Amino acid sequence: MAGETQNISEMAEKISADLFKWFKWELVGATNENFPCMKSDQHKTKAGKHPTDVVFSYKDPYLNRTIFLNTDLKSYVKGSITSTSMRNALVSLANSIDCADGSKEWKERYSYQSGSSEVRGMLFVYNHDGEFDQSFYDVFYQSHNAETDKTKRGINLDNIPLKQGQKIHIIEPRTINYLQSIISDLSQLSHNREFPLGKKYQFFYPDLSLHKVSGAPEEHPATIELLTGPFLIIKHQDVKHCNEETLQWEKTYDHGYIIYYNGVGENELEFVYILDTLSKYQLLDGNEKIRIRIINPNIYKDVRGIFMRAKETYCKEWGFDSHKRTIINAIDFHQVEFTKPRFSSVEIGWER
């Protein structure tokens, strides 16, 4: 039984490592290590140590600093994702990053490169039986069961011991499935020769009024804010593949942008907002292939009709001429299958 439990715990480690490398994050230092707690009386840690499952890092192109995500990996069955288990995990994580930020041992192990940096916490909650269908954040709210007349406590975030300026990010089951669906779709597009092989793509970051983009665009990672936002934009160059018969490289798809949207798509204003954003970023000039791909477990049944109406509404509002309408109408729209990755604890054991 201990072996199976260990295999289950390693599921979250495996899927997180596989997932984030696509988004250009780095796994740094050793995994499953403890480091000394500097505030044992305050944090009430066991044996005076904090656990660190894994640490991910990336360079934030807006902040121009390295973000270190001290990560707590959780692999739960449906019934174990409760307000109590999540509260305990968040409290433990808040205490961990409180100590990690000033710990010499933690810095020597994970944050050994020079330059500006920031330590944050990340709770990665993987549902390994694939049965958790409710909104994860329901566990944060107090609920009342009329049949039993019992009240379930939620999670009071004011009681999570985060210090000012510290942050904890949560990657929950639905977001994991959304990100996995993006990877699966990109793999399929690449197989169809409609997306570049390897890492010949980049995540799009426009210059903002208060934040300018730093670093080489092709090295930009997808930040945690981008991955958990309503949509993300991927830029790619011309897709080229080698013809096995002639041994010549041939272009199979034009350069452009893929916009992954994680909404339901039941309101045309959702798509009007996306179109307006693309226009503001000057991406609707007709020189780039634009693809909007929607990923959601509850996509509206007539989402394509909603999208078509949104394009018409957008063109009318701005009084576009025929040329601009042609550009808008050329946008490719596609529904992407929402996947639920599952791992077998037995298979994980064989890999070990």
N, C-alpha and C positions, 0 to 999 in steps of 0.2 A: 504493500500500500504506500510505503514511503517513497518508492521509486515512481509510482504513478503521480503522487503529489508533487514530486520534484519535476516530473515531466510537464505537468500542468503549469507550474510556476514558470517554466522556461518558455512556454508558449508566448507570453507577453514579451519576453526578451527577444525571441526570434522575430516576431511580427513587427516589433518596433524598429529593430535594426534593419530589416528588409524594407520597411516603409520609408523611413526618413532618408535613406541614402538616395532615393529617387529625388528627394527635395533638396539635395545637396547639403545635408547636415553631416557632421562628423561625430563618430563615437570616440570619445577620448578617455584615456586612462584605463584602469582596471575596472572590471564589473564585480558586483556583489561584495563590496568592501565596506568596512565600518571605519569611522573616524571619531576621535575623542570629542565628547561634548564639553564645552567650556562653561556651561551653565547648568550643571547637573541638578542642583536644587530647584531651579526655576523650570527646567524642562522635564524633570522626573524621568530621565532616560534609563533604560535597562543597562546595567553594567557600565553606565557612563559613556555610552557610545551612540552615534547616529548611524543608521544604515544608508548606504548609497547603492542602489541597484545598478544604474548606469548614469553616465553623464554625456549629454549631447551638446554640441556647440555649433554655432554658425556666426558669420559676420553680418550684422544688421546693416543693410545699405543706407538706411536713413540715419541711424544713430551713429554710424561709423565706429561701432565697438563690437567686441565679441560677446555674444550671449551664451552663457553656460546654463544648461538646464539640468539641475540636480533632480533626477527622475526616480519616482517611485512607481514600479511596474506592478500592476495588479491583474490577476487572471481569475475571474469570478464566473460561477454559474449564475443563472438568472436570479434565483432567490437570495443570493448573497450580496447583491447590490442594494444596500439599504442605507438609510440616513446615518445609522450608527457606524457602519463600516466606512462610509465615505467621510464622516466627521473625524473619526480616528485617524484616517489616512491624511487628511488635510492638516490636522493639528501636528502630527508627526513630521509632515513635510515642511510646515512653517518653522518648526523648531530646528529642523535640519539646515535649512538655508540661512537661518539666523546665525548658526554656528559656522557654517561653511564659508560665509562671507569674510570671517576673520580668522579662519583656521589655517595655520601654516601648513599642516599636514595635508589638508584638502587641496590647497593651492599648489603644493609641490606635486601632488598626484594628478591633478586635472588641469589647473590653470597655469601651466608653466611657460606659455608664450608671453611675450611682452605686448604692451599696448593697452588701450582702454578696454575694460571688460565689466560685466555685470552678472551676478549669480541670481538665477531665478529657480523656482520650483516647478516641476511638472508632474501631475498625476495622470498616469496612462492606464486607463481602465479597459481591459480587454474582456469581452464576454465570450468565453471559449466554447459554450454550448450553443451559441447563436440564437438563443431563445428570448433575449431581452429586447422587447419591441416597444415598451413605453418610452416616453421621453426621460432621459437620464436625469434631467433637472427636476423631475417630479419629486425625487427623494429629498430635495432641498426645502420643500414646502410642507407645512402642516396639513394633514388630511383627516377627515372624519368618516368612519365607517358606520352607516346608519343601521346595518344589521346587528352589529355587535355593540354599537354605541361607544366605541373606543376611538380615541384620538391618537393618531400617529404624529410624533414629533418630527419636525423637519430639521434643517440645519441653520442655526443662527450664525451667519457669516461674521457678525460683529464679535463673536466669541472665538474666532480663529486667530491665534496669536501672531498675526503678521505685523511686522514693524513698518513704520512709514517708509514708503519707497520700495518695499519688497513686493514681489509678485509671484503668484502661483497660477499656472495655466493648467487647464484640464482637457485632455484628449479622451473623450468618452466613446462608448461603443458605436454610436451612429456616425461620429466624425471619423473613426477608424475605418468604418465601412465605406464612407464617402471617399476618403483618400485612397483606399484600396481599389475602389471602382475607377478612380482616375488613372491609377497605374495600369490596371487591367485594360482600360480603353486605349491608353497610349501604346501599350504593347501590341494590341490588335491593329491599331492604325499603322504602327511601324511594320508589322507583318504584311499589311496591305500596301506598303510602300507609300503611305500618306503622312508619315512622320519620320524624322531623322532617327537613325540608329545611334546608339551610344548616348553621349551627353551633349549633342549638338542642339541644345535648346536652352532657353533662359527665361527666367521669371521677370515679368514686366513691372518696372517701378517708374512711374512718372515723377518728374521733379514737382515738388509741392511748394507752396508759398513759404512755409516755415522750415521745410526739410528738403535739402538737395541730395541727390543720389551720389554715393561715393563708391569707388571700386570699379573693376572691370565688369560690364554687364553680364558676360558669359559665366562669371563666377558667382553671381548673386544667388543666394539660396531663397527658398520660400520661407519667410519668417513664420513664426507661430501665429501672428496676427493674420497673415495672408491665408494660412491653411484653415483657419477657423472663421474666416470672413464669408460674406455671401457669395463671392465669386473670386476666381483668380485667373490671371491672364498669362499664357505661355507664348513666347515668341520663338519662331523657328525659321531657319533659312530654307532655301530650296532643298527639297528631298531628292537625294541622288542614290542610285543603286548601281552596282556593277553588273552589266549584262554578262551572264556566264558563257554565252556563245561567242560574243565579240570581244569580251574582256574590256569593254569600254564603259565609262561611267555615264549614266543617262539620268536626266531629270525626270522624276515620276510625279512630283507634286510641287506647286508653287509655294514660295515663302509666304509667311503670314502669321496669324495669331489664332490660338484656340482659347476660348473663354469657357471655363467650367463654372456652371452655376448650380448652387445646391438648394434652390428654392422649389416651391410646389408648382408655380407657373399658372395659378388660377386667375391672376389679375394682369391685365395688359400693362398696367403701370410698372410692374416688375421689369418687364422687358424694355419699356420706354426709358426707364432709369439706366439700364445697361447700355442702350443705344446712345443715350445722352452722355454717359461717361466715356464711351469709346470716342464720341465726337470731340469731347473736351480734351481727350488725350491725343487728338489729331490722328486717330487710327482709321477714320472713315474717309480716306482720300482716294480710294479706288486703286491704290497701288499694292495693296496687301489682300491676301485671301483671309476672310474672316469666318471662323466657325464658332457657333455657340452650341455648347453641349450641356444639356441639363441632366443632373444626377440627383435623384431623390427617391426614397421608398414610396412616396405618396404623390407622384406626379399627377397633375390634373388630367382627367381623361381626354379633354379636347385642348391640350396644351399647344398643339401646332396651330389651331385656329386662333387661340389667344395671341400667339406670337405674330401671326399674319396681321391680325387687327392692330397689334402694337406698332408694327412697321408702318401701317397706313396712317394711324393716329400721329405718329412721330413726323412723318413726311408732311402731313397737312398742317400740323402746328407750326412748322418752320417754313412752310411754303416752298418746299424744295422743287427745283426744276427737274426735268426728265433725267438729266445726267446723274444728279444726286440720288434720285429715286432708283435708278439702275444699280447704283452702288449698294443702297440699303437692301434692295430686293435680291441682290446676289449673295447676301449673307446666308451661309449654310446653317441649318438648324437640325439638331439630332438629339434624340433621347438615348441616354446611356443606361445600360442595365446596372441596377444597384446590387452590388455583390456583398455577400456575407462570408468572409473567409473563415474556414474552420481548420483546426489542426487536430490530428489524432494524438493522444498522449502516448500511444504505443509507437507511432511513427517517430515522434520526437525522441523517444527512448532509443530507437534504432539509430537515429542520427547521432546521438551521443555515443 
